[in-house]
Amino acid sequence: MKSATKKVTKKSRGRPATGTGIQVGERWSPESIEAIDNWRRAQADLPGRPEAIRRLVEIGLRAKGK
């Protein structure tokens, strides 16, 4: 006769990993958020706020010559 117990795998708790990068949390002034939102609305593909910030940082780093 087969065993009546099943092996149950438990789901892991919490949010699944989304990447290997380092997360940076910042607080932004309303004026900075407004400037970021205005910039992102001017983009053809309308990036989300996090993507807009990543792009703006890249633009700034390139302008400074890294």
MARTIDO-475491 format. One line per 8 residues: for each residue y, z, x of N, C-alpha, C. Coordinates in nm, 4 decimals, always signed. Atoms other than C-alpha are relative to their C-alpha. Example, Ala and Ser with C-alpha at 12.3 -4.5 7.8 and 13.67 -1.06 7.14 Angstrom:
! MARTIDO-475491
-0.1190,+0.0000,+0.0890,-0.4500,+0.7800,+1.2300,+0.1200,+0.0000,+0.0900 | -0.1190,-0.0060,-0.0820,-0.1060,+0.7140,+1.3670,+0.1090,+0.0730,-0.0770
***
This chain:
! MARTIDO-475491
-0.1177,+0.0000,+0.0830,+0.0000,+0.0000,+0.0000,+0.1247,+0.0000,+0.0879 | -0.1237,+0.0076,-0.0766,+0.3490,-0.0834,+0.1239,+0.0803,+0.1267,-0.0180 | -0.0879,-0.1166,+0.0059,+0.5982,+0.1869,+0.2008,+0.1064,-0.0227,-0.1071 | -0.0972,+0.0104,+0.1084,+0.8351,+0.2576,-0.0875,+0.1439,+0.0143,+0.0493 | -0.1363,-0.0181,-0.0504,+1.1310,+0.3235,+0.1381,+0.0515,-0.1296,+0.0597 | -0.0668,+0.1166,-0.0560,+1.3728,+0.0483,+0.2223,+0.0944,+0.0460,+0.1085 | -0.0977,-0.0297,-0.1030,+1.5840,+0.0390,+0.5284,+0.1356,-0.0491,-0.0502 | -0.1313,+0.0339,+0.0525,+1.9434,+0.0482,+0.4060,+0.1000,+0.0059,+0.1139
-0.1043,-0.0010,-0.1024,+2.2217,-0.0543,+0.6388,+0.1307,+0.0396,-0.0663 | -0.1267,-0.0471,+0.0544,+2.5426,+0.1315,+0.5751,+0.1130,-0.0879,+0.0502 | -0.1194,+0.0730,-0.0404,+2.8716,-0.0503,+0.5777,+0.0835,+0.0903,+0.0892 | -0.0879,-0.0796,-0.0850,+3.1023,+0.0583,+0.8526,+0.1293,+0.0274,-0.0748 | -0.1228,-0.0380,+0.0686,+3.4158,+0.2334,+0.7407,+0.1201,-0.0610,+0.0692 | -0.1245,+0.0485,-0.0572,+3.7666,+0.1106,+0.7919,+0.0124,-0.1509,-0.0041 | -0.0312,+0.1424,-0.0017,+3.9226,-0.2266,+0.8361,-0.0738,-0.0685,+0.1143 | +0.0673,+0.0707,-0.1089,+3.7275,-0.4852,+1.0354,+0.0991,-0.0444,+0.1072
-0.0846,+0.0426,-0.1112,+3.8625,-0.5847,+1.3740,+0.0535,-0.1401,-0.0262 | -0.0608,+0.1303,+0.0243,+4.1036,-0.8770,+1.3552,+0.0323,-0.0740,+0.1285 | -0.0317,+0.0673,-0.1257,+4.1567,-0.9537,+1.7203,-0.0129,+0.0948,+0.1169 | +0.0153,-0.0805,-0.1201,+4.1547,-0.8312,+2.0744,+0.1331,+0.0358,+0.0630 | -0.1322,-0.0284,-0.0559,+4.5301,-0.8102,+2.1343,+0.0407,+0.1448,-0.0217 | -0.0537,-0.1351,+0.0131,+4.7331,-0.4931,+2.1597,+0.1002,+0.0011,-0.1134 | -0.0917,-0.0112,+0.1122,+4.9072,-0.3868,+1.8432,+0.1228,+0.0790,+0.0422 | -0.1256,-0.0666,-0.0314,+5.2725,-0.2920,+1.8796,+0.0719,+0.0258,-0.1315
-0.0719,-0.0350,+0.1222,+5.4441,-0.1049,+1.5981,+0.1456,+0.0277,+0.0314 | -0.1444,-0.0156,-0.0226,+5.8213,-0.1169,+1.5737,+0.0699,+0.0255,-0.1314 | -0.0889,-0.0124,+0.1147,+6.0940,-0.0133,+1.3345,+0.1194,-0.0895,+0.0268 | -0.1086,+0.0958,-0.0134,+6.3603,-0.2762,+1.2739,+0.1129,+0.0386,-0.0937 | -0.1158,-0.0254,+0.0860,+6.7097,-0.2369,+1.1372,+0.0027,-0.1060,-0.1101 | -0.0103,+0.1002,+0.1069,+6.7836,-0.4112,+0.8072,+0.0695,-0.1284,+0.0463 | -0.0697,+0.1181,-0.0511,+7.0203,-0.6447,+0.9938,-0.0936,-0.0889,+0.0815 | +0.0957,+0.0776,-0.0801,+6.7463,-0.7491,+1.2374,-0.1021,-0.0689,-0.0894
+0.0966,+0.0585,+0.0934,+6.4980,-0.8058,+0.9541,+0.0627,-0.1181,-0.0737 | -0.0690,+0.1093,+0.0689,+6.7545,-1.0171,+0.7718,+0.0127,-0.1221,+0.0912 | -0.0123,+0.1105,-0.0956,+6.8126,-1.2277,+1.0854,-0.1358,-0.0673,+0.0227 | +0.1352,+0.0550,-0.0180,+6.4361,-1.2710,+1.1380,-0.0397,-0.0812,-0.1225 | +0.0352,+0.0707,+0.1237,+6.3842,-1.3672,+0.7727,+0.0789,-0.1294,-0.0157 | -0.0803,+0.1228,+0.0062,+6.6707,-1.6174,+0.7862,-0.0544,-0.1049,+0.0956 | +0.0553,+0.0932,-0.0981,+6.5221,-1.7728,+1.1009,-0.1308,-0.0598,-0.0511 | +0.1309,+0.0506,+0.0424,+6.1723,-1.7973,+0.9550,+0.0108,-0.0930,-0.1201
-0.0194,+0.0896,+0.1150,+6.2996,-1.9545,+0.6306,+0.0488,-0.1381,+0.0435 | -0.0481,+0.1287,-0.0519,+6.4588,-2.2293,+0.8405,-0.1119,-0.0809,+0.0659 | +0.1114,+0.0690,-0.0637,+6.1172,-2.3193,+0.9889,-0.0741,-0.0849,-0.1029 | +0.0685,+0.0931,+0.0900,+5.9218,-2.6093,+0.8396,-0.1248,+0.0608,-0.0639 | +0.1262,-0.0538,+0.0515,+5.5984,-2.4092,+0.7991,+0.0117,+0.1412,-0.0573 | -0.0275,-0.1345,+0.0508,+5.7573,-2.0770,+0.6822,-0.1031,+0.1026,+0.0490 | +0.0931,-0.1002,-0.0525,+5.5714,-1.8352,+0.9098,+0.0247,+0.1358,-0.0651 | -0.0174,-0.1371,+0.0460,+5.5113,-1.4796,+0.7984,+0.0855,+0.0763,+0.1002
-0.0874,-0.0781,-0.0876,+5.7250,-1.2070,+0.9484,-0.0651,+0.0296,+0.1356 | +0.0610,-0.0253,-0.1317,+5.4721,-1.1079,+1.2209,-0.0051,-0.1246,+0.0881 | +0.0050,+0.1246,-0.0774,+5.4263,-1.4705,+1.3272,+0.1390,-0.0413,+0.0452 | -0.1379,+0.0330,-0.0378,+5.8032,-1.5256,+1.3254,+0.0436,+0.0841,+0.1195 | -0.0364,-0.0880,-0.1115,+5.8495,-1.2258,+1.5551,-0.0702,-0.0451,+0.1277 | +0.0724,+0.0504,-0.1182,+5.5778,-1.3575,+1.7913,+0.0683,-0.1243,+0.0554 | -0.0651,+0.1237,-0.0453,+5.7489,-1.6978,+1.8030,+0.1353,+0.0289,+0.0636 | -0.1312,-0.0327,-0.0554,+6.0918,-1.5472,+1.8615,-0.0123,+0.0662,+0.1368
+0.0225,-0.0625,-0.1310,+5.9570,-1.3344,+2.1466,-0.0344,-0.1075,+0.1027 | +0.0354,+0.1092,-0.0918,+5.7998,-1.6447,+2.3042,+0.1224,-0.0830,+0.0370 | -0.1221,+0.0768,-0.0269,+6.1276,-1.8358,+2.2695,+0.0897,+0.0770,+0.0967 | -0.0832,-0.0829,-0.0871,+6.3156,-1.5468,+2.4294,-0.0546,+0.0083,+0.1414 | +0.0607,-0.0072,-0.1330,+6.0688,-1.5176,+2.7168,+0.0152,-0.1314,+0.0754 | -0.0183,+0.1302,-0.0661,+6.0843,-1.8903,+2.7879,+0.1440,-0.0188,+0.0437 | -0.1423,+0.0147,-0.0332,+6.4653,-1.8801,+2.7821,+0.0371,+0.0829,+0.1228 | -0.0270,-0.0869,-0.1145,+6.4643,-1.5952,+3.0356,-0.0775,-0.0434,+0.1237
+0.0791,+0.0471,-0.1133,+6.2201,-1.7835,+3.2584,-0.1147,+0.0930,+0.0326 | +0.1105,-0.0957,-0.0136,+5.9524,-1.5168,+3.2094,+0.0223,+0.0803,+0.1236
***
